[in-house]
Every structure is written in structure tokens, then in C-alpha cells.
């Protein structure tokens, strides 16, 4: 305080205030001359003295610190100043000629993330304010705002004048909203609008762990958007959406779900308006959020169409852009972004032909080293369901997959990729089978390192084994390991149920030693894995696993009996001919040779066939699949064959592909039920 008073007494208020910025490192606060003129002599002294008293006990100490700060402050290089001012001009121009200092900092980081601000270390430039006031006075004017910590940067041209008017108008509208009954939404931060207000997103959205708190923090943005004063960018809207998606599992009640949906709609609208500014990565995140958060995609058709057009525009220009951007081409499209985009459209049932065709061309331009197993498998899986698939693209994906090491894969990626290859017919040649055999080896390597955890997902295991069985890739070690793990899961769960129901079994082992406890812990972990597997396993999963194990000769009678019992309790998915064919292949032989419980097995298969909807047999492929399974299992059921015959008689010649007719005739001949099949045989003979 004494230092401040001495300065005021010796030099007067104006001179002392002019000297105050030089005491910034000492006082912790820099007073601008324009601000200090409005303060009284006592206020200036108090503002200056309070921090000083924390750091210095006497005037002598203060003066020593002050003089220590002066020397050693270098001037930034001319090149650094020139580049920084050029960047600053672009930031302000992109904002319309006028921008507040908080938004300026955010936009700078967005536009120039690689600018090295360490170039200003040891110089007088410690902030953007100082940069523009000391070196940019010819380009910019700096004005104060109602918030002391916020400045206004304005270009000294017509764009700056217009931008200032627009900014002030928006601020006025924002203030009107804050003063209205809706202003309560602005008071969630200590009774006043925080710096930046509803014009920008709250900082550190990723730090929120509660959905309600996140939505509370985003509430001002919704009010500002409704009032027409929001300046949230499309990219920020995508950020908000992905944070809502991250916590949306907490929306358990209808009122929470409804509130979250209203936020999603607003931020999707903001992102849609600025879709032309979004990168492919941001569009991928937007689509992923929509797919995860929306129960009805019809409300987002405009966004999905706009995203498709934007991606197609970038994809079509990739050949022109590649020579220009060179090594930075992967910033335009990455395998991961393409994978998220095509997966989102596929899951929403939107197989956009133009979009998928354009992105297939992009995939063929991406370097193999940029792919990971997850991106590779997701792209393959999405395109395996696309009718206009690109064979060259799949050949490139197959070649890329062969370069990935075992530790690059996980069970989900492996199952998706193997299934996709088989779906598109890449299972016939020796090269195709060699690749599938290599994938089976990868799965075995995972089992060797992870144990039963490598088969922890029944859906993944079913998809992998079913794909290999369909391609007739008999990898004995993989099928044997899978059968052992599944049998262990059944045995543990059945044994646990028996133990829990036996009151004579000891419930506590107090005498167990340390080694016994470790063994018990391992047993508990194994039992928990088995329970989790059985809880997750659906009738479809177990049907596919049983069918694949049977094809490989790895389905033992005890395991077959356990699996059939579980499938009967779970049921098969309605209209799924793949599941029906699998259970016929797995259990049909037992029903046809009069084995133990054969009557019950036959009854289950016959009943499963009888409830199959007629709509499931309107094309050639599902009929071929079921008829072939009956032939291979030698399972004969008059009612089921009659149903197939009726379906075949409804087929048109245009539905047949080459070899379809001969394959049907071969299966019917092998089944040897002429009385039931004669109408179908006659129908096929009359076809051109």
C-alpha cells in the first residue's frame, strides 16, 4: 500500500496509473489506463496494494522485486510477430470483424493448434491483449466490455465496424433473454452469467460425470439458440452431442429421456446448419451420436442427407486434393472416420448407394498402415450388407488384414471381418481359405494368451465359428478349444445351481489357507465368466455355435444335450433361417437315427419349422440354406418339406442366380422325398 501511495504522491494519479502495468508480475493484476481513470484515488491504491501485501512486507522488498523484473525482457522476432498478427487478423475476420477475447482464444486454438506460443517466452508478450495492443494497433482496436476480464477486438475497417454492430446487437438480445423469465437458466453459475455466457459451450464438458449436471450446464446454449443469439459452432455442437451420448445411459426415467432428446435435437440442428464446415472426423462423430441417441431416425433425415452430400463432395474431390495436400491427405479421410460413417448408416438401415460407392473409392486410396483391425472389420462388415459392393476394395481390405499382427486383433473385430468375407463370397479360392485360416490362428493366439476370455462373448464366438464352418475351413484346434470352453461354461453353471440347492454343502471355508483363498478367487473368476457367458447367450448364438461345432465334428453328445436344452428354453429368433438351419445340422442327425430323446429332438425341430413365417422363405437363398441342412443331417419331416415345396413353387425365374437351380435340385435329390417334393421339381423344370 505504501508503494502505491508513494507513487500517487510523487507522480499523481495519471503517472502512477501509467506505471501500474509494469508492476503486473508483482501485483498479479494489470490496470489499463482506461479502466483506472474511472477509479478514485483510494480505489486505485487498494487495488494495487492488496496483492502487494501478500508478496512483500516492506517497501524495500517491493522495490527490489520491481527492479528485478525490468531487465531481461527480449523483443519477439519480427517473423514471429508478423505470423501472429496475420493469424489474429484471420481469426477476427472469420468472426465477422469483431470478437471478444474469450472467443478469440478458443478460435485461435481451433484454427492454429500448431502455433508455437513458446516463441513469446521471455518477452513482454504474455497475452493476446498485449500482442494486439503493442504490435497490432494499425490493424485492431481494443475496447473494454461490461465484463472487466473480457476485451473486444475489432478490425479497423468496414468489416470491423459492421462486426461490432452485429456483436452489440447480439449482446443486447442476449441481455434481454437474461432479463426475461428464461434468465433463470443463466443463473446456474453463482447468480450471474459466466464469461462467454450462452454464446459458447461450458469448458471441460468431458469432466462431467452426471447427465443432469451436464444438461444444466448446457441449458443456456439452448435458450440462446431459441433466442437467435447462439454462436456455438457446428464442431462444438458435435462435442456437446458426444458428451450427452457418453452419459445418456443415466437417462432411466421418461422425463430424463425427454429432456436429453430436446438437447440432442437442438445440437443436431446447429451441426446441420454448419455441416459444410465440419471435417470427416466431426461428421463421423455426429453420425455416431445420432445413431446412438435416436430411436427414430426420421427426425434426422435432413441431417443425414446433408452429411451424405458433404462426404460425397469431399470424396469426389479426393483425387484433386491428394496432389495438393500430399502427406496431409489422411487429415481429409481416415479409415477410422470412414468406418464410423458407414457403420452408422448401416445400423440405421440407410444403405445410401451414392455415399457407399464414393467411400469405397476413398478406402482404396488410404495407406494400409493407417488401418487398425477395428476400422478394417467395421468397413468390411458394413459393405458386406451393401448390394453394390466393390470387389477391388474387399481385395485390398483382405491384403491389408494379412499385414496385421495377432496383438492387433480382438475377438469382436476378428468375428466381424471373418463373417464379412464369407458373406461376400471370399471363401472359395485357396487364397481366401488361407486368409480365413490365418484369422483362426489369430483367435487361437488370443486363446493362448487370454484363456477363456478370448471366447467371452457368445455372439462373437458364434459369428466366427459359423463363418469358418460355412467356408469349410476346418481349423481343428480352434473348434476343439471352443467346444472345451463352452462345455466348461455349461458344466460350471449347472454345477453351481446344484450346489446352491444342496444345504449339506459347506458354505464357508474358514480353515482355508492363503493358497486356498487364491485358488478360490480363481475359481470365482472362472465361475463369474461362465455365468456372464450363459446370461448373454441367446438362442441364436447357441444355435450357430452348435451348428458350427457339429460341422467340425467337435460337438460331443453331452454338450449337444446341454445346448439343446438351453436353446429350447431361449427359443429361436422368429424368421431366422440361419438359426433354423444350424439347429437342424446340429441336432437333426440325432433325431433321424433314433438316438436317446430323438422323439423330443424331432418334435422341437418340427415345431421350430412350423412357426417359421412364410415371409422368411420368399427368396432362393434361405430355401437353399434350410433344404441343404435337412439333406446333410438326413432329417426328414413331411410337414416341413411340404412348406419348402410351397415356397419353391412361388419363386420366379428372375430370382435365380447361376447355379441356384442346380443346387436346389441336388439337395432335393439327396433328401429323397419325391412324394413331397414333386411339385417343386416340376416347377423348376418349367422355368426357362
VOLUM-999221 format. One record per residue (C-alpha): y negated, x, z. Coordinates in steps of 0.05 Angstrom, whole numbers, plus 5000, padded with zeros to 4 digits. Each point is the difference from the previous one (the first is absolute). Layout:
YXZ...
***
This chain:
500050005000495250575017501050314932498349344966493849915044497750714987500649894925496149355004494650325043499250624957500649714930498949265007504849454979500050124924501350745005505349925054503649464960499950434938503450545041505349545028504950054942500750745013502649835070505649574971505750465020497150045070498249275012505649674960495149534965495150124944493749594998497049874932492350014999499849294974504249775059496250385052493249754979501949315025501950265069495550115058498950685032504649825059505549754954500050644959500450415063505749595028504050024934499150744995501350175072506349605017504950424958496350635017501249905074507549974987500150684968494450395034497950065072493450354989494650104948502050724991507149814982497549484950495550504965505650514997504649504966494549784953498650704977507450154992500649434949494550244953502950624967506250024955499049354962501050184927497849624938505649654961501350294932496149714942506549794965502449635062493349635008499949814927507149735001498949625065493649674974503549824935505649675039495149645045496349734939506549734971501849675066493349645005500149814927506949695007497349585057494349734957494650505018499849865075505150105055500150065076502250675031506649725028502249734933497650644967504750425043506049554984498549994925499150754998506950115031502949514949496650304939500150745019505950115048500850734979492750215010500050585050495049825054501650655035495150314950494549755046502750325062495050475033494249684961494749505020503849454962503949645054499749294971498749624936493249815030497950735002502850144931496049454967493650085042499750764993502450094928500149324967493049755011498749984924505949554988500549585063495749655051502849895070498049405040501849765070503649355013500349545060506050395024497450675024506350374981499949734928495550254944498749734931500750474940496049764939499450314931492950134979500649604935500349284977507449955018498250215071494549475005504649464975505650245045495549985061498049284986507349804991502050365064494549675040501949324973507250115019497950235069495849385008505949554980504450385048495149905056499649264985507549965006499850395065494749515028504149394978505749695039504650464962496550585032505049985056504650394955495150585001499950035076507050275009497350715010496249975065495349434982496850314939501550164928503050694994497050494951502049804930501449295024504149554956498050404939505650495010506950035031500850205073502150725008507150235016503749374980506550375005498950095075500849255014506749805028498849255011499149534941495149545038495550595017500250254928498049314974494449965052497350664976500249764927496949325015492850214984502350224931502549294986493449705023496050494957504449854940499049255009492550125005499850424937497750645034506550395005500050684967507250175018503050384942506449804965503450625027497949835072502649294989506850304982499750435063498749375041505849634967505050565014498050035073501049245005506850094967501750555050499049535059501749334967506849985034496249815063497849344969505449575031496149355009497349554945492850095024500750764995503349964932494549544974494650465025503250614970500849644933492649834998498350745009505050204947496949514950492950275011501950734994504349864938494049664969495650615015505350464970500749564939492550024986500050755001506850124968496950414944498050525053506950075031504750574987507349874984501850205071495149485029502649474952507150175022498149915073496549344983506149724965504550245056495749635051499949364959507550024991501150115075494749515026500349414952505349465003497349684936497650474945496649434962493850105043499550714973501349914926492950214982500850655038506950144971497449894930493950445012504350555030504749974940494350064950496950585039506650385003501449874926493150274982501350645039507050064972497949914928494750545008504650505033501350374935492650084989498750195072505550515007496750544957493549895037502449995072505650514992503150175068496549415032504049494959504249835060493849735033499949444948507349805008505250245049507449815003498849715069494349554976504149764940505949865045495849575047496849624942506449824963503749845064494449525023500149634933507649984999500549725071494949464984504149814938494550224952503550424947493550114961502550264933493550334979499250345067507250245006499950264928493550385012502550315065506650204968495950444954496350285060506550185036502250424941493650425006500750155074502750695020507050005029497850405061495449435021505749525011503449895066506549605010496549385026495149954941505550154950504749465028494549475007497850094928507249984975501549385042494049614976501250184926507549825006497749285005495250054941502949764934495750464957502250635036498850684969506450404990496250654992496549885067506749895035502850624967494150395028501049705069507350194999498350714980494850045056504949735052504950574985494750505023499249695069503850335057504349625050494750035055495249654952504049365001500949455051505249445000494949474975497550424942507050204980502749295000494149744960500550544947507649964992499749244994494350044949503850494956506049544998495849384987496950314937506850244974499350745016507250045024504150064937499250724976502950615034492950235016498449345033506350025042498650725019493149805026502949425040505350485028494350475020496649435037506549855036500250735021493049935028502349405042505850415026495350575017495849515040506349765036501950735016493250135032498449325030506849695014500449245001492449964997500650144925503449324995495549645050497549484950505449524975495549794942499250724977507450155007501849374962495350174943502450724994507549855003499449404954496250404947505150575001505849504997496949644941499150664964507250185018497850645034505750115049497050485051505950005049496450365057494049525000504249374998504750275054494250195046496749334989506549635017500950415064492849865023500449254986506849945034497250365061494149515003504849414999504650315051494450175048496849324997506649635008502050465056493449915035500649244997507050055031497650475055494049575018504649415009504950375046498049955073505250525020496550564959495850475043492549864992497450635032502450714999496550305060504950585003498450234930497750724997494450284958504550124940502849305006492949724999498550384936506349734969498149305022493150084969503150214934504849415003494249535015496250274940506049904955501149305027492649834989500550244928506149574989496749395029493850114958504250074937503849365014493749615017496750214935506149904956499749374958505749654965497450304935500050715028507149965027502549664936497350574957502650545047506949675002500349934925497950724989505050275051505549584969498450274931500550715028506549865036496750135068500349305030505450015053503349345021497149995071492950144975500949484945502049485052493950165044495249994941502749344973499249685069492750225004498649784929502949315014495549935060493850254964501349664933498250244930493149914970499649374957500550134926501550755006505650154951499850745018502149845072505249504977503150504951500150535055503949565050504849804945501450744983500650175074504249425026502949684937506250454998502049805070499249264982504250084937506050375028501549555059497950515053498649825072494549475005500149954924499149245002493750085042497350534954501449584938496649405033493850425015499550274929501149314969494849695046495050554984501049874926499449255007493050045032497550474946494349624965501049874925493250324988503050675021504649984939495149864944500250704969505550454976499450575050501749625065505849654966502850674976499150295070503949455036505449934946501250755000500650005076505249454997503950374947499950675039502049665066505249564964497249425040501349334966496849355021500149414953493649675024496150654996502550174930498349304976492950105026499550654961502749664937494749465004494650535007502650404940499949374957492649925014498250694974496350084934501450554950492950285009501650175072505550494981498950744994504750474962506850055034498749405046504849554962505650514997499350155075500449265017506149914956503450615031498949755072502649304982506250304968501250445061499249415048505349634959498249285016500049704929500349275022493450075039496650484952501849704933493449624992496150645013504350404951499049464947492450015012499650754990504149964936495249494970494050465011497350374939
***
